[in-house]
Amino acid sequence: MKTQSIRILCIGETWLGSDPHGAFLGFRRLGHSVHIIDESNFVSQAWHSTAARVIRKLFRPILVRELYLEARRAAHTFKPQGVFVFKGNSVHPNVIRFYRQAGVPTVNFYPDVSFQVHGKYIPKALPLYDHVFTTKSWGIADMHNQLGLKSVSYLEHGFDPDVHRPLPLSDEDKQAYGCDVVFIGTWSPRKEELIGFLRKKMPQVVVKIWGSQWDKSRTPGLCPCVMGTEVIGDDYVRALLGGSIALGLLSEKRKGASSGDLTTSRTFNIPACGAFMLHERTQEVLRYFIEGEEAAFFASPDELVRQVTHYLSHPPERENVARAGRERSLVAGYSLDCRMQKVVDYFSNFREQRPKA
């Protein structure tokens, strides 16, 4: 039986290719009515200069209150039947209190390793939601033990079918993005260590790194690999497809987390684009892709080098794996649409179980 259309208020960032943007449009693709409050319109994360960061810090409480007031206005103009917050760095706990008092179910989709390192609002707000979905299987215990959450469940990352799909590469694209190995993601010490080891052992291999904070890298020989910018939307896809091998590297354990990443959004985005994925091997990721058939894996720096050596010298095998990985993504339901259907099911069940007036 088809789920009745519901009105969902969504709060999060909306730049093309972002996970929240894909999730919000996933609701719409499923046939539901969506009103989006772009969190970055109130507290922008795009301000990188020192002066801008100082201003943001000084005015953050005022900007956060403006977002709160906008969320309250939506109660009268949009009349949501469900509130969905993607992470919610700048979502004040009073937003959640307001809607819960109004009887509107509230859900948080939390995508990160730790909930203690992204500002003061998240750990205060998470216990107030009716339900929290975490993309970390071990995050359920962390949230229960540290925040006392009882209504929390695991829901994987997914790919955005409007963004993460094969694209043809022009000659200009091949010039800009072509390489042997590509990694797209934010710098971390462990990622730097892995790519630095690969470069040391295989200096002839062309590596391109796209993402933020890579100016922190101090590994000799890695600087020429750092492209110095982020890539989003279709350029993200082109950068993945420009590499013969796209790396799936995981974030390490952070304060308040019992584990580092076991999967990440790249786990699903890379194969969905039709790119060849070489991913860190974890028991969790092996549930989603068959090793050697739908993706390749490594568990140590030495194995990373061996796998890169093998797959660079076997293009037909690489192409077959990439093709099978995309097919698996489509038939197994790894899209954000399928993930968001579970959120819709929660909203629908909440409404059905609520006592009738």
Secondary structure as UniProt FT lines:
FT   STRAND          7..12
FT   TURN            16..17
FT   HELIX           19..29
FT   TURN            30..31
FT   STRAND          33..38
FT   HELIX           39..41
FT   HELIX           50..77
FT   STRAND          82..86
FT   TURN            89..90
FT   HELIX           93..101
FT   TURN            102..103
FT   STRAND          106..110
FT   HELIX           121..125
FT   HELIX           126..128
FT   STRAND          131..134
FT   TURN            137..138
FT   HELIX           139..147
FT   STRAND          152..154
FT   TURN            161..163
FT   HELIX           171..177
FT   STRAND          179..184
FT   HELIX           189..201
FT   TURN            203..204
FT   STRAND          207..210
FT   HELIX           214..216
FT   TURN            220..222
FT   HELIX           223..225
FT   HELIX           233..242
FT   STRAND          243..248
FT   TURN            255..256
FT   HELIX           265..272
FT   TURN            273..274
FT   STRAND          277..280
FT   TURN            283..284
FT   HELIX           285..287
FT   TURN            292..294
FT   STRAND          295..298
FT   HELIX           301..312
FT   HELIX           315..331
FT   TURN            332..333
FT   HELIX           336..353
//
